[in-house]
Every structure is written in structure tokens, then in C-alpha cells.
Amino acid sequence: MTIDQKVEAYRMRLEGATLQSIADHFEVSLEWIRQIVPPIEGKTWSLEGMRNRCVYPGIAQWLYENRCTYAKLAELIGAPQASVSRWMNGVHKPNKPTIDKILKVTGMTYEQAFGEEESSQPEEAAGLG
């Protein structure tokens, strides 16, 4: 992308365009746009956006309602931000002690947070095996 295109991408973001719509406009990847468009102070929060990023609807709702980022959640539960991102994006599953910390911070039950009953989750899937 040229400097002018990067400026236009940033202007589009300031005007409320989503990162995906900017990527589509310039026919580049979403990740490329994330890397070149700086974060916007006072960015609006979107429940749909949070649900698109987080595989756990209950946690996505809590993050949205509390204006909590993955970085802040990581700080609250004492875990690395990269790990929280991988858990919330469904790349890995948190282990039992981490699940307990998430539930304590959010005040939710396992079913509310993760959308299933704790006893129905196999030990391997929970990261316990």
C-alpha cells in the first residue's frame, strides 16, 4: 500500500469503517490492516465484533458489557495476554485452574461463561489430560 492509501485507510477507520471493510476496500488481508492502522482512542465497542472474536458467547457478552479487552482479562486472571487470546479465539482451551479464575473474575457459572455444563466437558478438552 502507498502512503496515500494508508492515510485513506486510517481516515476510513476514524469515520467508523470496520477493519474488515477497509481490508476489503484495498483488497488486502485483515491482518495487514490491523498492522498498519493504529488503534483509535475511544474506539466504540461492538458486541457483534466481540462475538466474532470470542468463541464463548457468555464471555464475549461479559467482555463487551465491561469494556474489557483480552489484555485486561489477562491482567485480571494473572495469565499471559497471548494465552488469553488463544483461549478466547478457540485455538486452545484453558485448564481448570484458569477456568476457575475466569469464573471468579466474571462472576459467571461455567455454563454461562462457556456455554456448557462443566461435567459434560471431557478432561482432555478442558486441558486437564
C-alpha positions as CSV (number, residue, x, y, z in Angstrom):
1,M,0.0,0.0,0.0
2,T,1.1,3.5,-0.7
3,I,1.4,6.2,1.9
4,D,-1.8,7.8,0.5
5,Q,-3.6,4.5,0.7
6,K,-2.5,4.1,4.4
7,V,-3.7,7.6,5.2
8,E,-7.0,6.8,3.5
9,A,-7.3,3.6,5.5
10,Y,-6.8,5.5,8.7
11,R,-9.3,8.1,7.7
12,M,-11.8,5.4,6.9
13,R,-11.3,3.9,10.4
14,L,-11.8,7.3,12.0
15,E,-15.1,7.6,10.2
16,G,-16.2,4.3,11.6
17,A,-15.3,1.7,9.0
18,T,-14.5,-1.8,10.3
19,L,-11.0,-3.2,9.8
20,Q,-12.6,-5.9,7.6
21,S,-14.3,-3.4,5.3
22,I,-11.1,-1.4,5.0
23,A,-9.2,-4.6,4.1
24,D,-11.9,-5.5,1.5
25,H,-11.7,-2.0,0.0
26,F,-8.0,-2.2,-0.5
27,E,-8.1,-6.0,-1.4
28,V,-5.6,-6.9,1.4
29,S,-5.8,-9.1,4.4
30,L,-7.5,-8.1,7.6
31,E,-4.2,-8.8,9.4
32,W,-2.3,-6.3,7.2
33,I,-4.8,-3.6,8.0
34,R,-4.5,-4.4,11.7
35,Q,-0.8,-3.9,11.4
36,I,-0.9,-0.6,9.5
37,V,-3.9,1.2,11.0
38,P,-3.1,2.4,14.5
39,P,-5.6,1.8,17.4
40,I,-8.1,4.6,17.8
41,E,-8.6,6.2,21.2
42,G,-12.2,6.0,22.4
43,K,-12.9,3.2,19.9
44,T,-16.5,2.1,20.1
45,W,-17.2,-1.4,21.4
46,S,-19.3,-3.7,19.3
47,L,-21.0,-6.8,20.7
48,E,-21.0,-8.3,17.3
49,G,-17.3,-7.7,16.9
50,M,-16.6,-9.2,20.3
51,R,-18.7,-12.3,19.4
52,N,-16.8,-12.6,16.1
53,R,-13.5,-12.8,18.0
54,C,-14.5,-14.8,21.1
55,V,-15.8,-18.4,20.8
56,Y,-17.5,-18.3,24.1
57,P,-20.7,-16.2,23.8
58,G,-21.1,-15.7,27.6
59,I,-17.6,-14.4,28.0
60,A,-17.9,-12.2,24.8
61,Q,-21.0,-10.7,26.4
62,W,-19.2,-10.0,29.7
63,L,-16.2,-8.5,27.9
64,Y,-18.5,-6.3,25.9
65,E,-20.6,-5.1,28.9
66,N,-17.5,-4.5,31.0
67,R,-15.5,-2.9,28.1
68,C,-12.8,-5.4,28.9
69,T,-10.1,-6.3,26.4
70,Y,-8.3,-9.6,26.3
71,A,-5.2,-7.8,27.7
72,K,-7.3,-6.6,30.7
73,L,-8.8,-10.0,31.3
74,A,-5.3,-11.5,31.2
75,E,-4.2,-9.0,33.8
76,L,-7.2,-9.8,36.0
77,I,-6.6,-13.5,36.0
78,G,-2.8,-13.4,36.0
79,A,-2.2,-15.0,32.6
80,P,-0.2,-14.0,29.6
81,Q,-2.2,-12.0,27.1
82,A,-1.3,-14.3,24.2
83,S,-2.7,-17.3,26.1
84,V,-6.0,-15.5,26.8
85,S,-6.2,-14.5,23.1
86,R,-5.7,-18.2,22.1
87,W,-8.3,-19.4,24.6
88,M,-10.9,-16.8,23.6
89,N,-10.3,-17.4,19.9
90,G,-10.7,-21.2,20.3
91,V,-7.1,-22.1,19.4
92,H,-6.5,-23.7,22.8
93,K,-8.7,-24.4,25.8
94,P,-7.9,-23.0,29.3
95,N,-7.1,-25.5,32.0
96,K,-9.2,-26.0,35.2
97,P,-7.4,-23.5,37.4
98,T,-7.6,-20.9,34.7
99,I,-11.3,-21.6,34.1
100,D,-11.8,-21.1,37.9
101,K,-10.1,-17.7,37.7
102,I,-12.2,-16.6,34.8
103,L,-15.3,-17.6,36.6
104,K,-14.3,-15.8,39.7
105,V,-13.5,-12.6,37.8
106,T,-16.6,-12.6,35.7
107,G,-19.0,-13.9,38.4
108,M,-20.5,-16.4,36.0
109,T,-21.1,-20.1,36.2
110,Y,-19.3,-22.4,33.9
111,E,-22.4,-22.9,31.8
112,Q,-22.9,-19.1,31.5
113,A,-19.3,-18.4,30.6
114,F,-18.5,-21.4,28.3
115,G,-22.0,-22.4,27.2
116,E,-21.9,-25.9,28.5
117,E,-22.0,-27.8,31.8
118,E,-18.6,-28.3,33.3
119,S,-19.2,-32.0,34.0
120,S,-20.1,-32.6,30.3
121,Q,-16.7,-31.4,29.1
122,P,-14.1,-34.3,28.7
123,E,-10.9,-33.8,30.7
124,E,-8.8,-33.7,27.6
125,A,-10.8,-30.9,26.1
126,A,-10.6,-28.9,29.3
127,G,-6.8,-29.2,29.2
128,L,-6.7,-31.5,32.2
129,G,-5.5,-34.6,30.4
